[in-house]
Each structure stands twice: as structure tokens, then as C-alpha cells.
């Protein structure tokens, strides 16, 4: 039976016990802040609709220092333990912290206030960093926001406002200067786009092919990309990597915190634009498949590109390449997540390996030149 996409699904992300985690956080935080007694950790919980890569926990902490009461609401972002069947090969929490730090210093892009970075895995069993919690609301992935929730219930004008402000925020990220100097770990030899695609292909091999799960559709996608390589990718910028509303906290319909920088890299700005457009269409296509209206007025291909041009002065180009690239990258994500769900008994092995890709039909149509964006 095909699961109802409008219902929340249990997805295993970690096996860490929250009560032990609270105790370990209190012990670590006492040493970091120099408190005589461990802080009181309360309200510790995992976000209900968070991502499937790094593991995050939200908590409140209170302590006394120099006779003054201190504390607040925080988020700890941790690399996943090996037992959680991680999506990505590596989780460089130090680099993520540095990216957020530099974005805050070099732009008006809203990001959470950083508090502490802990690269040592001993306190919690994995590296982590802590940020101040930002109040607001996030369009859900599970179930997708096209089916239910505050964004689905908003008016078309409100969704258009959110879309415009989201695109403007992405343009601000792309406007950060001297990225290679600010973040030298993102730089490397050769063209940035080539490094980006090669890294994704390496990730595919690690996550699937070299582990005995080659996916013919994904391999066709990489072959298509090689045949349709842009003649001039243009200047490199800081790409957010996971550019979509589900990684932004909104106050009403205004972005107040951009989250999840683990996929950030140097590259053409069209990498983010392709991802933004495709990820919404991924959800919208699911809605259409289940005879649901979804949100056809939201983040439309032409609207995104036109507004990005208006706010940045840059006319996006070679978008067919970047849309296919987004679909191929997301195919790796979906196939790896399906493998993890099978590992934890939450899904079953498909008879056809291409069925590891939930958006199999749309990616196949893109590779054939038959997918309709408008």
C-alpha cells in the first residue's frame, strides 16, 4: 500500500536517549561557562519535522554565574552517530559553525546567534555546536507543506511574499564577497562546478553504488550532466546548498533565521536556484500524484528566476542543467534515506532499483526533455 504523503511518518534519525543527553549537556556546559554547579536542563526534545542529516535537540538551560541568573533556549546541532545510518559521508560541524559565523559577519542574512563550538566528540559522543533558539515557524517536510499546515492555509499573496523574501535572502547569500578568503576550506583546485559535481558523484558511490546498490537512473543523470555541461558557468559565489523554505524560520512570512549549512559550497548561484525550484516541484508532483491541489502558485519556475534577476541584477542561465542536477542530487538523498528506512524496518526493498528514487518519473522526464515546468 502506498503511504499517505499527508500523514507524518516515523523516520529514525538517532538512538540517543534524551535523559542521558540532558545530563551530558549539563556537565559539559558547566565546564564551558565556568559555573560552580551544573546548569539545569529542561524541555529537551527533538524537532518533530526536522531534517534527516544532522541531529538537533532543543533545550532550555538555566544557571547562576557571579551571582547572576543566566540561561535561555538553545539548539544543539550534532553530527549523527554511525549507528544512525547517516545520509552523508562526513559532517564537518566546525566548518558549518565557521560558515554561519562568516555569513553573520559579512551580510544581513538572518542566522541564529552562535554560542559554543565543541569539536571534541567526548562530551556527547560526537562533535556539536550550540546556537540560540529562534522563535518562529518552518514549512514542514513531514508531512510536506503542500498538503497541510500554515503555508498551505495562507493566501496566495502571503505565499508570494514569503517566496519573494526567501529569494531575496538567497540573493544576499550570493552577494557575500571574498568567500574563498573568508572560508578557505570551501576552495580547491579547478573549477568550482566541476568540484561540486565530482563531490556529488563520490557521495553517490559511497552512499549507494560502492555499497552494492547502484541506481541506473542516477547514473543516467550523471551521464546527462556530462553531456550538457555549461560552456561558461559564470562567477562562483557562496551557495547555501540546501536552499528551500523548509530550512528557514519565519516570523509570519518573513525569514528570521537561515538554517542547515552542511551542503554549503562554492559554485554558480544557479545551484541554489535549481534546488529551490526543484524541491518545491518535488513536493508539488507528489500532491498531483495523489490528486491533491498542492500549491501550484508557489515558487514557480519563471517567477523564481524573474524575481532573482530583479533583486540581484543577475540573469540566471543554463537552468535546464541546474534543474536536472538538483533532481539527481535529490535522487541520491532519497535513495539513501530509503536505504536507511529499510535498515530500520520502516520500508521494504523495491523490486526495481530505480524505485529507490521517489521522484523517478519526474527525473526520467527531465532526462528525456519532456518535463513541463510551467
N, C-alpha and C positions, 0 to 999 in steps of 0.2 A: 504493500500500500504506500502510495506517495504521501509523505508527511505534509500537513497543512503549513504553508510558509508563514501564515499569520499567527501561528502559535509559538510561544517560547520553547526552545529546545535545550535540553541539558547538554552542555559541552564541557568536557573535562579540560581544565587548564592547569591545575596544580593539586597536589595532595598535602600541602602544608596545613597543619592544624592551627586554627586561628588563636586558640588559647595559648599554645606554646609560642606562637609568633608574637603575641602581645607581650609575653614575659621577656622574650629575647630583645624586642624593641625597647622595652623599658630599661633593661640592663645596658644596652648599647647607648641609648640616649642620655642616660645618667652620666656616662663617661664622657660623651661628646660635649655636653653643656656644663660639666663640672658641678652637677648637683650633688648634695650630700646624700640624698635618698633618691631611689629610682622614681621617675615620673609615674603618675597614674595614667594608664592607657585604658580608654573606654571606647565604646561604639565602634569597635574594629569590625570591618566587614569588607567583602569583595563587591565591586560594582556588578550589578545584575546584568548589564548589557555591554560589558567592556570587551576589549579586543581579545584575540586569541594568540598573541605573541608574548610580550612581557606580561608578568603577573603583577597586578596592582592591588593594594589594600588601602582602604580609607580608615582613619582612626583619629580620635581626639586624644590630646595629651595635656596634662597639667603638672606643673612643678613649681617649686619655690627656689629662687636664687637671689642671694643677697637680701633676703627678707621680702622680696617682691614676688607676687604670684604671676606666673608666666604660663604660656601654653597656646593652644589653638587647635584648629582642624588641619590635618595633614594627609598627604598621599605618599605612600612608599611604592616606588616602581622598582621591581626586582627582575633580574634575569630568571627565566624558567629553569627548574631543575631538570636533569637528564631524564628522570622518570616520567616527566610530563609529555614526552614525545614532542619536542619543540618544533615549531614551524621553520625557523631559520637556523642556519648553521652556527652563527655567532651572535652574541648580544653584548655589544660594546656599550655598557652603561656609562663609562667615563666619557666616551665620545658624545653620547646623547646629552649628557649634562653640559658638556662644553658647547654643543650646538645651541641649546636653549640659552645658555649664558651669552653667547655671541649674538644671537638674534635679539635678545633683550637690549644689549648694549648698542647695537648698530641700527635699530629700526624701531618703529612704533607698533610692530606686530605684537598683539597681546599674548603673553605666555605666563604660565604660573610662576610665582616667586620661588626661586630655588632656596633650599635651606642647607642641606648637608649631602655630601657625596661620600659613599663608603665603598671603595674598590675591593676591600678585603672580604672574602666570602665567609670568614669565620663567624662573625656575629649572627648572621641569619642563614648561613649555608649557601649564599650566593651574593654577588655584588648588588648594590642597590643605591638609589638616591631618594631623598625626601623633598617634597615640594609642599607649599601651602595649598590647601584645598580652595578651589574656586567654585563659588556657588553659581548655579545656572542649570541649563538643561541641554541634553545632547540628543540628536536624532538617533533612534535605536537601530542597531543591526539585527537584533534577535528579540522579537521578530522585526523584519525590515520596516523602516519608517513609511514605506509606500502603502502599507496595509493599515496601520493604526498608529495612534499617538498624536502628540501635539502638532507635529508638522503636517500630518495628513488632515488634521482638523482645521488648520489655518486657512485663511483666504488666499486666493491666487496672488493678490497684491502683497500679502505678508510673506509668502514664499519667494516672490520676486525680490523683495527687499533683502531677505536672507541670502538669496543667491548672489545678488549684486555685491553685498558686503563681504561674502565669502570669496568671491573672485577678486575683489579689491585687496583683501588680506593676502591672497596668494601673490598678487602683483607686488605687494610690499615686500614679501619674502624674496621675490626675484630681483627686487631693486637693491638689495644689500650689496655693497661694494667690497672689493678686496677679499672675497670669500676664501681664495686659496691661501692668502696670508693669515686670515683670521682662523681658518680651520685647515691647517696643512695636512691633517690625516685624511681629508677627503680628496686631496690631489694625488696625482700619479702620472706615470709615463703615458704618452699617446693621447689621442682624442678622448674626451670625457664620455661621449656617447658610446664609443667602442668599449671602453672600460665598463660602462654601465651594463651593456648588453652581455658582454662576456661574463660579468659577475652573475647576472641572472641565469645564464646558461650553466655556469658552475653550480649554482644553487639547485637548479633542476636536476643535475646529475647527482648531487648529494642527497636531495630530498626524495628522489624517485628512481631515476634510471639506474644509477650505480647500486641501488639497494634492491634491484630486481623488479622495479615497477616502471618500465619505460612506457610513456604515453604517446602513441603515434600522432595524435592531434597536436600536442605541444611541439613535437619535433617538426611537424609540418609548419607550425607557426614560426619557429626559428629559421627554417629554410626560406619562408616567405620574407621575413625581415631582411635576410642577407641579400635577397634578390631586389628589394625595394629600398635600399639604403639611401638616405637623403644625400644629395650632392653637396649641400652646404648646410650642416646642422645649425650654424649660427653661433653666437657667443654663449659661453657657459655661465650659468647662474647657480645659486643655491636652490636645489629642488627639494621641496618638503618630502616628497616620496610617497606619502600616504594621504594625498590631498583630497579631502572629502568632508562633507558636513559631519559625519559620524565621529570625526576626530577634533571637533570644535565644541567648546562650551559656549552657549549663547545666553545672553540676558535678553529675554523676549526673542528678538530676531537679529540681535547684534552680537558679533563674535566678541567674547571676553577672554578666551584662552585657547590657544592652538596647542594641541597635544600630539603625542606619538611621533617622535622624530627619528625612530630607529631606521627608517628607509631613506633618510636624507642623503643627498649626494650632489656632486657637481654634474651638470649636464644641461642640455637645452631646456628652456622653460616649457616647451610642448610636452615634456614627460609628465609634468603635473597636470596640464590641461587635458591631455588624453586620459589620464587616470580619473580626473574629476568627472568628465563626461561619461566615460565607460562605466564607472562604478555605479552611478545613478541608473544608467540604462540596464545594468545587470539586475538591479532590483526591479526596475520597471518591466523588464522582459519576464521576470518571474510572475509579477502581478498579471500580465497579459496572458501568460500560460495558464493561469488559474481563473481566467475570465473575470478578473478584478480590474477596476479602472486604474488603480495606482495613481501616480502623479505625472501625467503626460505633459503638464505645463511647466515642469520644474527642470532646471539645468539642461535645457535643450541645446543641442549641438551648436546651432547658429547663434543662439543668444549668448552662450558662454564665450564664444570666440569674439563676437562683436563687443561685448562689454569689456572683455580683457583688453582689446585693442583701444577702447575708449579711455580706460583708466591708466594704461601703461604706454600707449603710443606704439606698441609692438604689434604687428600683424602676424598672427600665428601661421605657420606654414608646415607642409608635409604632414598634415594631420591624419591622413589615412595611415601612414606608418605608425604614428604615435598611438592611435586608437587600437590598431592591431597589437602593438607592443603592450599596451595596457591589458588587453584581453589575454595575451599569452602569459604575462606576469601573473595575472589573477588566476589563470588556469593552474599555475604551479601552486599558488596558495590553496585553491580549492581542492586540488588533488592531494596535497599534503594533509590538509585538515580532514579530508575523508579517510585517509590512511590512519590518522590519529583516532578518529571516531571508531573505526573498525577495531583498532588496537584496544580501545576501552569498552568495546561491546556496545557502542551506541549506533552502529551502522553495519551493513553487510557488504561483502565483497561483490562488486559488479561482474557480470559475465564478460562485458566488453571494456577493455582498459580505458577507452575514451570516455566512458561514463564516470570516471573519477572527476571529470570536469563538469560542474553543474551547468555552465553556460556553453555546453558542447555545440548546440545548434547555432547560437549566435556567432561563436568563433569560426565555425565552419563556413557560415555565410559570409563573414568578413574576408576569409581567405579566398573565397570564390568570387568576391566582388559583388555579392548580392544583398548585403545588409543595408537596410534603409534607416538612416539616422533621423530624418525629418518626416 
